[in-house]
Amino acid sequence: MYKIYTCLRGSNTQYSLFTYDCKVYSPNCLVTKFADDTTLTGLISDNDESTYRVQVESLIHWCNETNLLLHVSKTKEMIFDFRRKKPDMQPLRIREDIIEQVSSFRFLGSHITDNITWSVNCSEILKKARQRLYFLRKLRSYGFNQRILTTFYRTIVESILASSIIVWFGRATQDDARRLSAVVRSAEKIIGVDLPSL
């Protein structure tokens, strides 16, 4: 069973300088830092959460010592547990606040779910890509040529469709892949050229 716990936020420049010494001291835990986000991941065996909770407390103490503000309202906990019978897990607390347990959250641009499926992520990508097709249609209505329309598609629409694609596309359902491919086909009709498929 895994838990993911995201917590730190600060300005990008200060964050890089101040978080250099932010580390965990257990082989069953991992700290991942990117820009102004930090994720603490812990492996829990035999329902023993003590190491994970000690690392969380250590992280909270480190924030206090380095004067970094912990945005508790933005902190989430997600539990990955594939057993049929899942035990009740005590929620984490930071100071007096209970950390919200979620079934999905956005991590580095991708939506991760506790059952490790990608439908939520694909739906979000689909929504953004369809919104951007509107602007492609507008450009065509203003008389822009195919070269400019294709460039717009590649940079504004396709970049969304291909965002983290090597992570999720192999596990996407056939329905999700079909809906995403439909966006490419719509863009082909708007531009009037063949475009590479996903």
Stockholm file with secondary structure:
# STOCKHOLM 1.0

chainA/1-198         MYKIYTCLRGSNTQYSLFTYDCKVYSPNCLVTKFADDTTLTGLISDNDESTYRVQVESLIHWCNETNLLLHVSKTKEMIFDFRRKKPDMQPLRIREDIIEQVSSFRFLGSHITDNITWSVNCSEILKKARQRLYFLRKLRSYGFNQRILTTFYRTIVESILASSIIVWFGRATQDDARRLSAVVRSAEKIIGVDLPSL
#=GR chainA/1-198 SS CEEEEECBCCCHHHHHHHTTTCCCCCTTEEEEEETTEEEEEEECBTTBCHHHHHHHHHHHHHHHHTTCCBCGGGCEEEEECCCSSCCCCCCCEETTEECEECSEEEETTEEEETTCCCHHHHHHHHHHHHHHHHHHHHHHHTTCCHHHHHHHIIIIIHHHHTTTHHHHGGGSCHHHHHHHHHHHHHHHHHHTSCCCCC
#=GC SS_cons         CEEEEECBCCCHHHHHHHTTTCCCCCTTEEEEEETTEEEEEEECBTTBCHHHHHHHHHHHHHHHHTTCCBCGGGCEEEEECCCSSCCCCCCCEETTEECEECSEEEETTEEEETTCCCHHHHHHHHHHHHHHHHHHHHHHHTTCCHHHHHHHIIIIIHHHHTTTHHHHGGGSCHHHHHHHHHHHHHHHHHHTSCCCCC
//
